[in-house]
Amino acid sequence: MPSSCGVLICTRAHGRDACPHLVERVNASESDDIVGILASAEIATSESAMGECRSKAAELNGTLEGTNWEIFEAVGKLTDERKATAEEIRSSVEQALRSDEHVIQLGPALKGAQSKAVRLLTNPPVTEPTPDPTPKPKPTPRKRVVGKDSKEGLGISEAKDLLSDLAQGLREGQDIRLNVSWIIEEGGSEQ
């Protein structure tokens, strides 16, 4: 477990480390000193917690060694909007490490925190779309056709009269668009 987890000394570790140390002191002592050693032993947790920690020492050690601590380190480095969730995960890990086994079981707590950490790391941060700096053209209002006609075979004077009539009938806000085509003929007789 790396020191960057922020939990160097915790209650659970006191119980785990206190048992072998106490057993060593008892084994190395004279039989007359055993009562004094036990009476003066510093125990950072309850007897039942210490007993449970002693009986599960191998299992707890395997749990600690089998935990992927790099995931928790990676979560701790998040600085975006996922940071608050990362801190909750980190806090739950620290709480599990500080608590006695009969209060919070270490294996399930670390496994659950690891699953949350993986989900957090695999969900990319939500980014707001950046506004497009190019201005979008304003839509032009569509023109409504209010009149349409076609005339064919007009002479010059009839075309002038038609243009004059169109100009006089034009109202405010209206435009006239013309398509002009012509034929110039010469010679020959009309039938």
Protein Blocks (a to p, Z undefined) as FASTA:
>chain_A
ZZklopabcfklmmmmmmmmmmmmmmmpcfklmmmmmmmpccfbdfklmmmmmmmmmmmm
mmmmmpcfklmmmmmmpcbfklmmmmmmmmmmmmmmmpcfklmcfklmmmmmmmmmmmmm
mmccdddddddfbdcdddddddddfbdcddehiafklmmmmmmmmmmmpcehiacddddd
ddddeejidZZ
